[in-house]
Amino acid sequence: MFLGGTPGFSSADERRLGHQNALRAHGIPYAEELDTSGDCTRKSGYLHTREALRTGVEFTAVFARQADAPGANCRPVSAYRSRRLTAGS
């Protein structure tokens, strides 16, 4: 899953293009449902990951960028852990 920045910003657009090029180089098909946009905050990463888990989108990795603080990329992990705990209840 790709947690990208706001489309239209050169850094976000270039990162998204790099992600798509890497997928293509490794023979992995691009899946639009795994490409999300956000404001590169902890909350955004958490919410996008939680929503993907809630709706059953299948993914094996998360490529994320943080802009607001060190450790912000950990939010997708937090969303995954809380989902696993909820699913087991």
Wavefront OBJ file of the C-alpha trace (Angstrom):
o trace
v 0.000 0.000 0.000
v 1.301 3.467 -0.886
v 0.497 6.271 1.554
v 1.350 9.262 -0.585
v 1.230 12.971 -0.111
v -1.103 15.452 -1.691
v -1.239 15.124 -5.510
v 0.059 18.204 -7.279
v 3.032 18.679 -4.975
v 6.221 17.810 -6.849
v 7.666 15.743 -4.000
v 4.467 13.696 -3.650
v 4.103 13.241 -7.410
v 7.735 12.167 -7.805
v 7.474 9.727 -4.902
v 4.302 8.219 -6.391
v 5.966 7.887 -9.805
v 8.981 6.215 -8.181
v 6.680 3.778 -6.399
v 4.903 2.916 -9.649
v 8.228 2.498 -11.468
v 9.487 0.138 -8.749
v 6.325 -1.958 -9.008
v 6.688 -2.142 -12.776
v 10.395 -3.037 -12.547
v 9.524 -6.010 -10.357
v 6.535 -7.181 -12.372
v 4.015 -6.174 -9.723
v 0.751 -4.816 -11.112
v -0.332 -1.356 -9.981
v -3.536 -1.454 -7.921
v -5.340 1.865 -7.563
v -7.048 0.787 -4.336
v -3.583 0.529 -2.747
v -2.613 4.097 -3.690
v -3.850 6.676 -1.187
v -3.294 10.398 -0.788
v -3.069 12.306 2.437
v -1.388 15.113 4.261
v 1.626 13.085 5.489
v 0.672 13.263 9.150
v 0.585 10.520 11.747
v -3.188 10.697 11.859
v -3.536 10.445 8.077
v -1.284 7.374 7.887
v -3.160 5.713 10.711
v -6.599 6.462 9.271
v -5.737 5.350 5.718
v -4.227 2.100 6.952
v -7.135 1.439 9.314
v -9.624 2.066 6.490
v -7.788 -0.322 4.160
v -7.848 -3.007 6.844
v -11.524 -2.347 7.611
v -12.564 -2.691 3.977
v -10.491 -5.817 3.404
v -7.959 -4.374 0.964
v -5.140 -6.911 0.783
v -1.550 -5.702 1.033
v 1.747 -7.056 2.306
v 3.688 -3.830 2.864
v 3.162 -0.123 3.454
v 5.266 2.579 1.810
v 4.720 5.764 3.778
v 6.234 9.183 4.196
v 6.016 11.262 7.310
v 6.259 15.004 7.390
v 5.193 16.044 10.847
v 7.418 14.172 13.286
v 9.916 11.360 13.736
v 8.125 8.051 14.077
v 5.026 9.079 12.123
v 5.527 6.102 9.815
v 4.749 3.908 12.810
v 1.071 4.843 12.626
v 0.283 2.289 9.904
v 1.786 -0.336 12.221
v -0.407 0.913 15.062
v -3.477 0.640 12.834
v -2.514 -2.902 11.869
v -1.926 -3.961 15.466
v -5.215 -2.495 16.678
v -7.051 -4.217 13.802
v -5.493 -7.569 14.686
v -6.533 -7.155 18.303
v -10.075 -6.152 17.290
v -10.393 -8.997 14.758
v -9.400 -11.532 17.410
v -12.116 -10.404 19.824
l 1 2 3 4 5 6 7 8 9 10 11 12 13 14 15 16 17 18 19 20 21 22 23 24 25 26 27 28 29 30 31 32 33 34 35 36 37 38 39 40 41 42 43 44 45 46 47 48 49 50 51 52 53 54 55 56 57 58 59 60 61 62 63 64 65 66 67 68 69 70 71 72 73 74 75 76 77 78 79 80 81 82 83 84 85 86 87 88 89
